[in-house]
Amino acid sequence: MEHLLIQERIHQLEAINEIRKLIANYCHGVDKRDRETFSSIWHEEGVWVVPKHRTCSGKKEIESLFDSILASREEQHHHTTNSLIEVNGDSATALSDVVYTYTDRKGKSELLSASYRDEYTKNTGNWLLKRRELFYFNIKSPLF
């Protein structure tokens, strides 16, 4: 019984570590304009809810919105923190805060404070992002 408890703890710790990597790769993918990294974190049937833009269902729609957002930004930087990750077998949820700055193609800069509510699933041995929903707290514009 104790052995099983240790195995469960190891599973949880490994899952949390993998999910933290997905959270980081979301930021790196967007901020560094790395479509391959960004795309690799998503489940084929993933859902991305971005207020002011749209709700995307499926990887193709998610990649299309990614391309659209990058086309409208000169640069952007995500700083994600305070991630609370709950693992339940092969599914997990996370709540993370983000501070996001960007400069659009016209030179206008903005600062955004928000949270992400995420759902993850373990699919063929790998954790993937199943749903990410953005909730705005504060937009302060212009930044500078």
C-alpha positions in Angstrom: 0.0 0.0 0.0 2.8 2.4 0.9 4.5 1.6 -2.4 1.3 2.6 -4.3 1.1 5.8 -2.4 4.7 6.7 -3.4 3.9 5.8 -7.1 0.9 8.1 -7.0 3.0 10.9 -5.6 5.6 10.4 -8.2 2.9 10.5 -10.9 1.5 13.7 -9.5 4.9 15.4 -9.3 5.8 14.3 -12.9 2.4 15.5 -14.1 2.8 18.9 -12.4 6.3 19.3 -13.9 5.1 18.5 -17.4 2.2 20.9 -17.1 4.5 23.7 -16.0 6.5 23.0 -19.1 3.4 23.4 -21.2 2.5 26.7 -19.5 6.0 27.9 -20.2 6.0 26.7 -23.8 2.8 28.6 -24.5 4.6 31.8 -23.5 7.8 30.9 -25.4 5.9 29.9 -28.5 3.9 33.1 -28.7 6.6 35.5 -27.5 9.3 34.0 -29.7 7.0 33.5 -32.7 7.7 29.8 -32.6 4.6 28.2 -34.2 6.0 24.7 -33.8 6.5 25.1 -30.0 3.1 26.8 -29.6 1.3 24.1 -31.6 3.0 21.2 -29.8 1.3 22.0 -26.5 -2.3 21.6 -27.8 -4.6 18.6 -28.0 -6.1 18.1 -31.5 -9.5 19.0 -30.1 -8.3 21.8 -27.9 -10.3 25.0 -27.2 -8.7 28.4 -26.9 -11.0 31.2 -25.5 -9.6 34.7 -26.1 -12.0 37.6 -25.3 -12.0 40.3 -28.0 -10.8 37.7 -30.5 -12.8 34.5 -30.5 -13.2 31.0 -29.3 -11.2 28.5 -31.3 -12.0 24.8 -31.4 -9.5 22.4 -32.8 -5.8 22.8 -33.5 -6.3 24.4 -37.0 -8.4 27.2 -35.6 -6.0 27.7 -32.7 -3.1 28.0 -35.1 -5.0 30.4 -37.3 -5.7 32.7 -34.3 -2.0 32.4 -33.3 -1.0 33.6 -36.8 -3.5 36.4 -36.6 -2.3 37.6 -33.3 1.3 37.5 -34.4 0.5 39.5 -37.5 -1.0 42.3 -35.4 1.9 42.5 -32.9 5.4 43.9 -33.3 6.4 42.2 -30.0 4.9 40.7 -26.9 5.9 39.3 -23.6 4.0 36.9 -21.3 5.0 36.6 -17.6 3.0 33.7 -16.2 3.1 33.1 -12.4 1.2 31.7 -9.4 0.2 28.5 -11.2 -2.0 26.2 -9.1 -2.1 22.8 -10.7 -4.5 20.0 -9.7 -3.9 16.5 -11.1 -6.6 13.9 -11.1 -5.3 10.7 -12.9 -4.8 11.6 -16.6 -6.6 14.9 -16.4 -5.6 18.2 -14.7 -6.6 21.8 -14.2 -4.5 24.9 -13.7 -5.1 28.5 -12.7 -2.3 30.9 -13.6 -1.9 34.6 -13.5 -0.3 36.5 -16.4 1.1 39.9 -17.0 1.3 40.5 -20.7 2.8 43.4 -22.6 2.7 44.0 -26.3 3.4 46.6 -28.9 1.1 46.5 -32.0 2.3 47.2 -35.6 1.4 50.9 -35.1 3.7 51.3 -32.1 0.9 51.4 -29.4 1.9 49.5 -26.3 -0.4 47.9 -23.8 -0.2 46.1 -20.4 -2.7 43.4 -19.5 -3.2 41.6 -16.2 -5.3 38.4 -16.4 -5.6 34.8 -15.5 -5.7 31.6 -17.5 -8.0 28.7 -16.6 -6.7 25.5 -18.2 -7.7 21.9 -18.6 -5.1 19.3 -19.5 -5.2 15.7 -20.5 -2.7 12.9 -20.8 -2.9 11.6 -24.3 -0.7 8.7 -25.5 1.7 9.3 -22.7 2.0 13.0 -23.1 0.3 15.9 -21.3 -1.5 18.3 -23.7 -3.5 21.5 -23.2 -7.2 20.7 -23.8 -8.7 24.1 -23.0 -7.3 27.6 -22.1 -9.6 30.4 -21.2 -8.3 34.0 -20.6 -10.0 36.2 -18.0 -9.0 39.9 -18.1 -8.5 41.8 -14.8 -7.1 45.1 -15.9 -6.0 46.7 -19.1 -4.0 49.8 -18.8 -3.2 51.6 -22.0 -1.0 53.1 -23.2 1.8 51.5 -21.2 4.4 54.2 -21.8 
